[in-house]
Amino acid sequence: MADFRYVPCPACKGEFMVGEEFFRLTEAYCHCPYCAHEFPVGVAAAAQQAASAAQRQM
C-alpha cells in the first residue's frame, strides 16, 4: 500500500494527493491537476505540515 499526503496548491488552494516518496526528492516539483501551477515540493511539504498542525489544535 502506497503512502501519500494531501497537499494544497498555493495558487488555487485545491488539494491533491502526492506520494510520500516524492518528498524525499528535494529538487522535485508538484504539478497541480486543477490549475496547472508548478511549485517546489518543499512548498507543498510546508503547507501540508501547517495544515496538520492546525488540525491538531482543534
N, CA, C and O atoms as CSV, one atom per row, in Angstrom:
chain,resi,resn,atom,element,x,y,z
A,1,MET,N,N,0.843,-1.182,0.000
A,1,MET,CA,C,0.000,0.000,0.000
A,1,MET,C,C,0.883,1.238,0.000
A,1,MET,O,O,1.798,1.346,0.817
A,2,ALA,N,N,0.626,2.154,-0.889
A,2,ALA,CA,C,1.433,3.352,-1.023
A,2,ALA,C,C,1.022,4.403,0.006
A,2,ALA,O,O,-0.160,4.585,0.299
A,3,ASP,N,N,2.027,5.086,0.544
A,3,ASP,CA,C,1.761,6.194,1.453
A,3,ASP,C,C,1.638,7.466,0.636
A,3,ASP,O,O,2.353,7.645,-0.350
A,4,PHE,N,N,0.747,8.341,1.035
A,4,PHE,CA,C,0.569,9.596,0.323
A,4,PHE,C,C,0.102,10.668,1.288
A,4,PHE,O,O,-0.334,10.377,2.402
A,5,ARG,N,N,0.198,11.902,0.846
A,5,ARG,CA,C,-0.286,13.050,1.600
A,5,ARG,C,C,-1.158,13.899,0.678
A,5,ARG,O,O,-0.980,13.902,-0.540
A,6,TYR,N,N,-2.081,14.600,1.270
A,6,TYR,CA,C,-2.845,15.606,0.532
A,6,TYR,C,C,-2.111,16.929,0.721
A,6,TYR,O,O,-1.810,17.320,1.849
A,7,VAL,N,N,-1.825,17.613,-0.371
A,7,VAL,CA,C,-1.171,18.917,-0.297
A,7,VAL,C,C,-2.030,19.959,-1.002
A,7,VAL,O,O,-2.676,19.663,-2.007
A,8,PRO,N,N,-2.033,21.191,-0.469
A,8,PRO,CA,C,-2.793,22.252,-1.124
A,8,PRO,C,C,-1.921,22.999,-2.129
A,8,PRO,O,O,-0.734,23.220,-1.890
A,9,CYS,N,N,-2.505,23.377,-3.228
A,9,CYS,CA,C,-1.815,24.191,-4.225
A,9,CYS,C,C,-1.756,25.623,-3.695
A,9,CYS,O,O,-2.782,26.148,-3.263
A,10,PRO,N,N,-0.591,26.268,-3.714
A,10,PRO,CA,C,-0.523,27.646,-3.221
A,10,PRO,C,C,-1.256,28.640,-4.124
A,10,PRO,O,O,-1.580,29.742,-3.680
A,11,ALA,N,N,-1.520,28.278,-5.370
A,11,ALA,CA,C,-2.187,29.192,-6.296
A,11,ALA,C,C,-3.710,29.109,-6.191
A,11,ALA,O,O,-4.370,30.135,-6.023
A,12,CYS,N,N,-4.277,27.906,-6.287
A,12,CYS,CA,C,-5.741,27.772,-6.325
A,12,CYS,C,C,-6.324,27.170,-5.047
A,12,CYS,O,O,-7.544,27.122,-4.890
A,13,LYS,N,N,-5.469,26.713,-4.135
A,13,LYS,CA,C,-5.871,26.101,-2.856
A,13,LYS,C,C,-6.553,24.748,-3.010
A,13,LYS,O,O,-7.085,24.218,-2.035
A,14,GLY,N,N,-6.551,24.178,-4.213
A,14,GLY,CA,C,-7.089,22.834,-4.410
A,14,GLY,C,C,-6.155,21.801,-3.795
A,14,GLY,O,O,-4.935,21.948,-3.880
A,15,GLU,N,N,-6.702,20.765,-3.182
A,15,GLU,CA,C,-5.886,19.721,-2.563
A,15,GLU,C,C,-5.814,18.506,-3.470
A,15,GLU,O,O,-6.797,18.127,-4.106
A,16,PHE,N,N,-4.630,17.901,-3.520
A,16,PHE,CA,C,-4.443,16.696,-4.316
A,16,PHE,C,C,-3.422,15.801,-3.640
A,16,PHE,O,O,-2.656,16.248,-2.786
A,17,MET,N,N,-3.416,14.530,-4.030
A,17,MET,CA,C,-2.538,13.542,-3.413
A,17,MET,C,C,-1.142,13.588,-4.024
A,17,MET,O,O,-0.977,13.749,-5.233
A,18,VAL,N,N,-0.141,13.442,-3.154
A,18,VAL,CA,C,1.251,13.354,-3.581
A,18,VAL,C,C,1.863,12.173,-2.842
A,18,VAL,O,O,1.702,12.049,-1.628
A,19,GLY,N,N,2.558,11.312,-3.559
A,19,GLY,CA,C,3.188,10.152,-2.949
A,19,GLY,C,C,4.263,10.542,-1.947
A,19,GLY,O,O,4.999,11.505,-2.158
A,20,GLU,N,N,4.348,9.799,-0.872
A,20,GLU,CA,C,5.310,10.064,0.201
A,20,GLU,C,C,6.743,10.118,-0.322
A,20,GLU,O,O,7.537,10.939,0.138
A,21,GLU,N,N,7.080,9.257,-1.275
A,21,GLU,CA,C,8.446,9.218,-1.809
A,21,GLU,C,C,8.809,10.512,-2.535
A,21,GLU,O,O,9.989,10.833,-2.677
A,22,PHE,N,N,7.822,11.241,-2.983
A,22,PHE,CA,C,8.052,12.498,-3.683
A,22,PHE,C,C,8.732,13.521,-2.775
A,22,PHE,O,O,9.506,14.352,-3.250
A,23,PHE,N,N,8.450,13.467,-1.473
A,23,PHE,CA,C,9.002,14.423,-0.516
A,23,PHE,C,C,10.472,14.167,-0.218
A,23,PHE,O,O,11.122,15.002,0.410
A,24,ARG,N,N,10.999,13.054,-0.645
A,24,ARG,CA,C,12.427,12.754,-0.457
A,24,ARG,C,C,13.281,13.365,-1.556
A,24,ARG,O,O,14.504,13.418,-1.426
A,25,LEU,N,N,12.666,13.822,-2.626
A,25,LEU,CA,C,13.367,14.425,-3.762
A,25,LEU,C,C,13.295,15.942,-3.634
A,25,LEU,O,O,12.294,16.552,-4.007
A,26,THR,N,N,14.346,16.545,-3.111
A,26,THR,CA,C,14.320,17.979,-2.808
A,26,THR,C,C,14.209,18.852,-4.052
A,26,THR,O,O,13.711,19.974,-3.968
A,27,GLU,N,N,14.657,18.369,-5.194
A,27,GLU,CA,C,14.605,19.165,-6.416
A,27,GLU,C,C,13.322,18.940,-7.218
A,27,GLU,O,O,13.167,19.496,-8.305
A,28,ALA,N,N,12.408,18.133,-6.691
A,28,ALA,CA,C,11.170,17.808,-7.402
A,28,ALA,C,C,10.161,18.956,-7.325
A,28,ALA,O,O,10.207,19.796,-6.426
A,29,TYR,N,N,9.260,18.961,-8.290
A,29,TYR,CA,C,8.188,19.952,-8.343
A,29,TYR,C,C,6.842,19.242,-8.348
A,29,TYR,O,O,6.692,18.171,-8.936
A,30,CYS,N,N,5.867,19.852,-7.684
A,30,CYS,CA,C,4.490,19.375,-7.731
A,30,CYS,C,C,3.792,20.097,-8.879
A,30,CYS,O,O,4.078,21.261,-9.159
A,31,HIS,N,N,2.898,19.414,-9.521
A,31,HIS,CA,C,2.109,19.983,-10.625
A,31,HIS,C,C,0.639,19.857,-10.243
A,31,HIS,O,O,0.111,18.750,-10.144
A,32,CYS,N,N,-0.017,20.988,-10.031
A,32,CYS,CA,C,-1.421,20.982,-9.611
A,32,CYS,C,C,-2.307,20.482,-10.751
A,32,CYS,O,O,-2.240,21.011,-11.861
A,33,PRO,N,N,-3.130,19.477,-10.493
A,33,PRO,CA,C,-4.013,18.966,-11.542
A,33,PRO,C,C,-5.200,19.888,-11.834
A,33,PRO,O,O,-5.891,19.706,-12.837
A,34,TYR,N,N,-5.439,20.866,-10.977
A,34,TYR,CA,C,-6.586,21.759,-11.154
A,34,TYR,C,C,-6.250,23.014,-11.952
A,34,TYR,O,O,-6.997,23.399,-12.851
A,35,CYS,N,N,-5.116,23.659,-11.622
A,35,CYS,CA,C,-4.782,24.927,-12.278
A,35,CYS,C,C,-3.470,24.869,-13.059
A,35,CYS,O,O,-3.091,25.857,-13.688
A,36,ALA,N,N,-2.772,23.736,-13.032
A,36,ALA,CA,C,-1.513,23.508,-13.749
A,36,ALA,C,C,-0.349,24.317,-13.195
A,36,ALA,O,O,0.674,24.462,-13.863
A,37,HIS,N,N,-0.491,24.846,-11.983
A,37,HIS,CA,C,0.604,25.571,-11.337
A,37,HIS,C,C,1.677,24.579,-10.886
A,37,HIS,O,O,1.356,23.525,-10.338
A,38,GLU,N,N,2.940,24.910,-11.111
A,38,GLU,CA,C,4.055,24.089,-10.626
A,38,GLU,C,C,4.718,24.796,-9.472
A,38,GLU,O,O,4.932,26.008,-9.516
A,39,PHE,N,N,5.045,24.043,-8.435
A,39,PHE,CA,C,5.713,24.619,-7.271
A,39,PHE,C,C,6.621,23.571,-6.643
A,39,PHE,O,O,6.361,22.374,-6.761
A,40,PRO,N,N,7.700,24.017,-5.967
A,40,PRO,CA,C,8.651,23.069,-5.374
A,40,PRO,C,C,7.998,22.200,-4.313
A,40,PRO,O,O,7.087,22.636,-3.609
A,41,VAL,N,N,8.462,20.997,-4.209
A,41,VAL,CA,C,7.907,20.050,-3.245
A,41,VAL,C,C,8.107,20.568,-1.819
A,41,VAL,O,O,7.327,20.219,-0.933
A,42,GLY,N,N,9.113,21.376,-1.578
A,42,GLY,CA,C,9.325,21.975,-0.257
A,42,GLY,C,C,8.172,22.873,0.149
A,42,GLY,O,O,7.800,22.903,1.322
A,43,VAL,N,N,7.602,23.602,-0.792
A,43,VAL,CA,C,6.438,24.449,-0.530
A,43,VAL,C,C,5.251,23.568,-0.153
A,43,VAL,O,O,4.503,23.888,0.771
A,44,ALA,N,N,5.083,22.463,-0.867
A,44,ALA,CA,C,3.995,21.530,-0.579
A,44,ALA,C,C,4.164,20.917,0.806
A,44,ALA,O,O,3.190,20.775,1.546
A,45,ALA,N,N,5.384,20.558,1.157
A,45,ALA,CA,C,5.642,19.947,2.463
A,45,ALA,C,C,5.341,20.933,3.586
A,45,ALA,O,O,4.739,20.556,4.592
A,46,ALA,N,N,5.751,22.188,3.429
A,46,ALA,CA,C,5.496,23.198,4.449
A,46,ALA,C,C,3.999,23.451,4.606
A,46,ALA,O,O,3.509,23.592,5.726
A,47,ALA,N,N,3.278,23.508,3.505
A,47,ALA,CA,C,1.835,23.729,3.558
A,47,ALA,C,C,1.132,22.548,4.218
A,47,ALA,O,O,0.189,22.733,4.988
A,48,GLN,N,N,1.585,21.351,3.921
A,48,GLN,CA,C,0.974,20.155,4.492
A,48,GLN,C,C,1.239,20.100,5.992
A,48,GLN,O,O,0.351,19.724,6.757
A,49,GLN,N,N,2.442,20.467,6.426
A,49,GLN,CA,C,2.767,20.479,7.853
A,49,GLN,C,C,1.948,21.529,8.593
A,49,GLN,O,O,1.499,21.286,9.713
A,50,ALA,N,N,1.750,22.688,7.982
A,50,ALA,CA,C,0.944,23.740,8.601
A,50,ALA,C,C,-0.505,23.286,8.744
A,50,ALA,O,O,-1.139,23.558,9.764
A,51,ALA,N,N,-1.032,22.603,7.743
A,51,ALA,CA,C,-2.403,22.101,7.817
A,51,ALA,C,C,-2.536,21.036,8.903
A,51,ALA,O,O,-3.540,20.998,9.615
A,52,SER,N,N,-1.540,20.183,9.032
A,52,SER,CA,C,-1.565,19.151,10.077
A,52,SER,C,C,-1.526,19.769,11.462
A,52,SER,O,O,-2.228,19.318,12.367
A,53,ALA,N,N,-0.699,20.812,11.632
A,53,ALA,CA,C,-0.599,21.490,12.919
A,53,ALA,C,C,-1.922,22.165,13.279
A,53,ALA,O,O,-2.335,22.150,14.438
A,54,ALA,N,N,-2.577,22.748,12.297
A,54,ALA,CA,C,-3.867,23.407,12.534
A,54,ALA,C,C,-4.922,22.391,12.951
A,54,ALA,O,O,-5.753,22.686,13.810
A,55,GLN,N,N,-4.906,21.202,12.359
A,55,GLN,CA,C,-5.865,20.164,12.717
A,55,GLN,C,C,-5.630,19.658,14.141
A,55,GLN,O,O,-6.582,19.351,14.858
A,56,ARG,N,N,-4.367,19.573,14.545
A,56,ARG,CA,C,-4.061,19.095,15.902
A,56,ARG,C,C,-4.535,20.074,16.961
A,56,ARG,O,O,-4.861,19.668,18.077
A,57,GLN,N,N,-4.578,21.369,16.623
A,57,GLN,CA,C,-5.005,22.384,17.597
A,57,GLN,C,C,-6.518,22.405,17.791
A,57,GLN,O,O,-7.006,22.976,18.766
A,58,MET,N,N,-7.254,21.797,16.889
A,58,MET,CA,C,-8.729,21.786,17.006
A,58,MET,C,C,-9.186,20.852,18.067
A,58,MET,O,O,-10.388,20.721,18.297
